[in-house]
Amino acid sequence: MNPFSKVNSKFKQAIRDKAIQRAETRIILAKKKPEDFTGDELEVIVQEEEAKIYSTIKEKGVLAVLAVLGIGIFG
């Protein structure tokens, strides 16, 4: 198995998890509940948060983001 595929998989999952957390926070700050949105609307919110995270990665570099997300390259 390619060691980079394992890191890539962990990386994508960590970004997805962080995007979901941010989406939940965004919904709470809007004084709404997840039930107030359709599944498609929730997915759009999560995708927007993922896009913001990827933008940050481009600005700050992958290694810094991996450290922030708690992902070790060799662990």
C-alpha positions in Angstrom: 0.0 0.0 0.0 1.2 3.5 -0.9 2.0 5.4 2.3 0.9 8.6 0.7 -2.6 7.3 -0.1 -3.0 6.6 3.7 -2.0 10.2 4.4 -4.2 11.5 1.6 -7.2 9.6 3.0 -6.6 10.8 6.6 -6.1 14.3 5.3 -9.4 14.4 3.3 -11.3 12.9 6.2 -9.8 15.4 8.7 -10.8 18.2 6.4 -14.3 16.9 6.0 -14.7 16.5 9.8 -13.4 20.0 10.4 -15.8 21.3 7.7 -18.7 19.6 9.4 -17.7 21.2 12.7 -17.5 24.6 11.1 -20.8 24.1 9.4 -22.5 23.2 12.7 -21.0 26.3 14.3 -22.2 28.4 11.4 -25.7 27.0 11.7 -25.8 27.7 15.5 -24.5 31.2 15.0 -27.4 31.8 12.5 -29.7 30.7 15.3 -31.0 27.8 13.3 -31.0 24.0 13.7 -29.8 21.4 11.2 -33.3 20.2 10.9 -34.2 23.7 9.4 -32.2 22.7 6.3 -32.6 20.1 3.6 -29.9 17.5 3.1 -28.8 19.3 0.0 -28.5 22.7 1.8 -26.5 21.1 4.6 -24.1 19.6 2.0 -23.7 23.0 0.3 -22.8 24.5 3.7 -20.2 21.8 4.4 -18.8 22.1 0.9 -18.4 25.9 1.4 -16.5 25.2 4.6 -14.3 22.6 2.9 -13.5 25.2 0.2 -12.5 27.7 2.9 -10.2 25.1 4.5 -8.6 24.2 1.2 -8.0 27.9 0.5 -6.3 28.2 3.9 -4.1 25.2 2.9 -3.0 27.0 -0.2 -2.2 30.1 1.7 -0.4 28.6 4.6 1.0 25.3 3.3 0.1 21.7 3.8 2.4 20.9 6.7 1.1 23.7 8.8 -2.5 22.6 8.2 -1.6 18.9 8.9 -0.2 20.1 12.3 -3.3 22.1 13.0 -5.6 19.1 12.1 -3.4 16.8 14.2 -2.3 14.6 11.4 1.2 13.2 11.5 2.8 12.2 8.3 4.5 9.1 9.8 1.8 8.2 12.3 
